[in-house]
Amino acid sequence: MTGAETSLKIVGAILGTFGLIALMYALLILAQLGKKLGAVTKMRATYQGYYAAVVLVGLALVLRLVRASVFWAKRDTLPSALNEPLLYLFLYHIPLAVGVTIGLAITWYYWKWLLKER
């Protein structure tokens, strides 16, 4: 891999973390809105699931940062676990997918009435 390709991967990995931070922030905003909407409409308090989603996305963020640091390291100095695709599957992709799914399900629960109004 050339130096330019490595530099692009590093920049992409760092910029990709901002997307996860924005997702966490959006989930926190939705938790506050869901808390207020639930209090007004006397809905069941499911907004706490947003916090679980934030934790899962936060785990994916941490592993994303670990993955970004791998690009700077020399291949022979890396622990073998950091080169395993299963590590990234179980600690990045699955928590991210589950966190986004939880957020989507709770958002649907709180805001589905908007689609019914015309």
C-alpha positions, 0 to 999 in steps of 0.5 A: 500500500502506498503512502497516499493510500494510507493517508486517505484511509487515515483521513477517512477513518478520522472523518468517519468518527464524526458521523458516529459522534453526530449519530450519538448526538442525534440519539441523545436529542431524540431521547430528550424529545421522547421524554417530553413527548411521552410525558405529555401524551402519557406514553410508556417511557421507552426513551431510555432505550435511546441511551442503550443505543448511544452506548452501542454506537459509542462502542462502535466509535471506540472501535472505529478509533482503534481501527484508525490507529491501526493504520498508523502502526506497522504491520509487524507490531500489531497484535494479531487480534486487530487484524481479525475481521470477526473482531470488527464484526462483533465489536463494530458492525453488530453494535452499530446495527443494533444501536441504530435499530433500537433508535429507529424502533423507539423513534417509530414508537414515539413519532408514528402519529405524524404519518397518520395526521393529514 
